[in-house]
Amino acid sequence: MSLSLTHRTSAIGLVIVCLSTAISARPSDPPALREATIQPETKARLTLHSRINSKLSEPDDVVTATLVEPLYVDGQLALARGVEFVGRIVKVSPAKRGQRSSSMSITFDRIVTPSGEIPIAAQVTAIDDWDNEETLKADGNGKLKGGHRGEKTITNMGKGSQLGLSGGILGAALGGAAGASGRQALGIGASGLAVGMIAGLLFTKGNEIKVAPGAILRIRFLKPVTLPVRPTTNISTGSDR
């Protein structure tokens, strides 16, 4: 009887030891989720996935992009590289004659994370167009401008001056035939040249904003965004370029 009790006690002890070993060998639980807040004026860079054209795009057209570099807040990973940003074109105006350039405003209103969509408020401050080797910068209200077409202006002014000069010469000849003095005839020719150049300038349109996928969008957050994060170690702060 005592031998049986001893065996039972040993068996119970063995079970306890096995359970303790199994519990200690079990992988540790993941660290608890925390929260981090991206503050207003925080900057980030996105890779554009949509095609933008001030002549063809319309207000409320969807614009998508992904985060170029991970974004950290106080050493914690707030947004991983490749997170999708979804936004829209707020305002757009095509280029017009008289050197009036095109304009456009783009905002992002949500990001898509593995845990779902999170509303944000972010504004495009510049576009680095690598294909055309130029940067479009927005003003304080987020308005991007296409700029002027210098080479087209020169061409149109040249054509206008030629037409104006031809008209001026004809006018001067007619004036001379009508008895105008040499100085008056010269004035008629110069006036025709000036009118032609001004006409060439007025009939020149500004630049359209045309950006292909792959361009880099520089954005800034307008409002704070609080996100769930996991604590990380030995991580430097994120880029605010």
C-alpha positions in Angstrom: 0.0 0.0 0.0 2.8 2.4 0.9 4.6 1.4 -2.3 1.5 2.3 -4.4 1.2 5.7 -2.6 4.9 6.3 -3.3 4.4 5.5 -7.0 1.4 7.8 -7.2 3.3 10.6 -5.5 6.2 10.2 -7.9 3.9 10.2 -10.9 2.2 13.4 -9.7 5.6 15.0 -9.2 6.7 13.9 -12.7 3.5 15.4 -14.2 4.1 18.7 -12.4 7.7 18.8 -13.6 6.6 18.1 -17.2 4.0 20.8 -17.0 6.4 23.3 -15.6 8.9 22.5 -18.3 6.3 22.8 -21.1 5.1 26.2 -19.7 8.6 27.6 -19.5 9.4 26.3 -23.0 6.4 28.0 -24.5 7.2 31.0 -26.6 6.6 34.3 -24.9 3.5 36.3 -25.7 4.0 39.2 -28.2 4.4 42.6 -26.6 1.3 44.5 -25.9 0.1 47.0 -28.4 0.7 50.6 -27.7 -0.3 53.8 -29.4 1.8 56.5 -31.2 0.6 59.8 -32.6 1.9 61.3 -35.8 1.9 65.0 -35.2 0.8 67.8 -37.6 3.6 69.0 -39.9 5.2 65.6 -39.9 6.6 65.0 -43.5 6.8 61.8 -45.5 7.5 60.7 -49.1 5.2 58.6 -51.2 5.5 56.8 -54.6 2.7 57.7 -56.9 0.7 54.9 -58.5 -1.9 57.0 -60.3 -1.5 59.1 -63.5 -2.1 62.8 -63.1 -2.9 65.3 -65.9 -4.3 68.8 -65.2 -6.0 68.7 -68.7 -7.7 65.4 -68.2 -8.0 64.8 -64.4 -11.1 66.0 -62.6 -11.9 66.9 -59.0 -12.5 63.9 -56.8 -10.4 61.6 -59.0 -8.8 59.0 -56.7 -5.0 59.2 -56.2 -3.1 56.2 -54.7 0.5 56.1 -53.5 2.7 54.0 -51.1 5.1 55.1 -48.4 8.7 55.2 -49.5 10.3 54.9 -46.1 9.0 53.6 -42.7 7.7 56.3 -40.4 8.7 56.1 -36.7 7.4 58.0 -33.7 9.6 58.1 -30.6 11.4 55.0 -31.8 8.2 53.1 -32.5 7.2 51.9 -36.0 4.1 53.9 -36.8 3.8 53.1 -40.5 5.7 50.5 -42.4 7.3 51.0 -45.8 4.8 50.3 -48.6 1.7 51.3 -46.6 -1.0 52.5 -49.1 -2.2 56.1 -49.0 -5.5 56.9 -50.7 -6.5 60.4 -51.6 -8.1 62.6 -54.2 -7.7 65.6 -56.4 -9.4 68.5 -54.6 -9.0 71.2 -57.3 -7.7 71.2 -60.8 -7.5 73.8 -63.5 -6.0 73.3 -67.0 -3.5 75.7 -68.6 -5.0 78.7 -70.5 -3.8 81.2 -73.0 -2.0 84.3 -71.8 0.6 82.2 -70.0 -1.9 81.2 -67.3 -0.5 77.9 -66.0 -2.4 74.9 -64.8 -2.9 74.3 -61.1 -3.9 71.3 -58.9 -4.4 70.4 -55.2 -4.1 66.9 -53.9 -5.0 65.6 -50.4 -4.8 62.1 -48.8 -7.7 61.2 -46.5 -6.9 57.6 -45.4 -4.2 54.9 -45.2 -4.8 51.2 -45.6 -3.1 49.0 -42.9 -3.4 45.3 -42.1 -5.8 46.1 -39.4 -8.0 48.3 -41.6 -8.4 51.8 -42.9 -7.4 54.8 -40.8 -8.6 58.3 -41.6 -5.9 61.0 -42.0 -5.5 64.5 -43.3 -2.4 65.1 -45.4 -1.5 67.4 -48.2 0.9 67.2 -51.1 3.5 69.9 -50.8 5.7 69.0 -53.8 6.1 66.5 -56.6 9.5 65.2 -57.7 9.0 64.3 -61.4 12.0 62.2 -62.2 10.9 61.6 -65.8 11.0 65.3 -66.6 13.7 66.2 -64.1 11.7 68.9 -62.4 10.0 69.6 -59.1 6.6 71.1 -58.7 6.1 72.9 -55.4 2.9 73.8 -53.8 2.1 77.1 -52.0 1.0 77.4 -48.4 -2.5 76.2 -49.4 -1.3 73.1 -51.2 -1.8 74.5 -54.7 0.6 73.1 -57.3 1.3 75.2 -60.4 2.5 74.0 -63.8 4.6 77.0 -64.6 5.2 78.7 -68.0 6.4 77.3 -71.3 9.4 79.4 -72.0 10.4 77.7 -75.3 6.8 77.9 -76.6 6.5 81.5 -75.7 9.7 82.4 -77.6 8.4 80.5 -80.6 5.0 82.1 -80.6 6.5 85.6 -80.0 8.9 84.9 -83.0 6.0 84.0 -85.2 4.0 86.9 -84.0 6.9 89.3 -84.6 7.3 88.0 -88.1 3.6 88.5 -88.9 3.7 91.9 -87.2 6.8 93.0 -89.0 5.3 91.9 -92.3 2.1 93.9 -91.5 4.2 96.8 -90.3 6.2 96.9 -93.5 3.1 96.8 -95.5 1.6 99.5 -93.4 4.7 101.6 -93.7 4.7 101.2 -97.5 1.0 102.2 -97.7 1.7 105.1 -95.4 4.6 106.2 -97.5 2.4 106.0 -100.6 -0.2 108.1 -98.8 2.4 110.8 -98.1 3.5 109.8 -94.6 7.0 110.9 -93.5 9.9 108.5 -93.1 9.6 108.7 -89.3 5.9 108.1 -89.4 6.4 105.1 -91.7 9.0 103.7 -89.3 6.6 104.1 -86.4 4.0 102.1 -88.2 6.5 99.3 -88.8 7.6 99.2 -85.1 4.0 99.2 -83.9 3.2 96.3 -86.1 6.2 94.4 -84.7 5.2 95.1 -81.1 1.6 94.1 -81.7 2.8 90.8 -83.2 5.1 90.0 -80.3 2.3 90.8 -77.7 -0.1 88.6 -79.7 2.4 85.7 -79.7 2.6 86.1 -75.9 -1.1 86.2 -75.3 -1.8 83.2 -77.4 0.7 81.0 -75.5 -0.7 78.7 -72.9 1.0 77.9 -69.6 2.3 74.4 -68.7 0.0 71.5 -68.0 0.8 69.3 -64.9 1.5 65.8 -66.2 2.9 63.3 -63.8 3.3 59.6 -64.4 3.3 56.7 -61.9 6.6 56.5 -60.1 7.0 60.2 -59.2 7.6 61.1 -55.6 5.0 63.0 -53.7 6.1 65.0 -50.7 3.3 65.3 -48.1 2.8 66.8 -44.7 0.2 65.7 -42.1 -2.4 68.4 -41.3 -3.9 66.8 -38.2 -2.6 64.3 -35.6 -3.1 60.6 -36.3 -3.0 58.0 -33.5 -2.0 54.5 -34.5 -1.6 51.2 -32.7 2.1 50.2 -32.6 4.3 47.5 -31.2 7.4 48.7 -29.2 10.7 48.2 -31.0 14.3 48.5 -29.9 17.3 50.0 -31.4 15.3 51.9 -34.0 16.2 55.4 -35.1 13.6 58.1 -35.6 11.9 58.2 -38.9 12.8 60.5 -41.8 11.0 63.8 -42.1 12.4 64.6 -45.4 
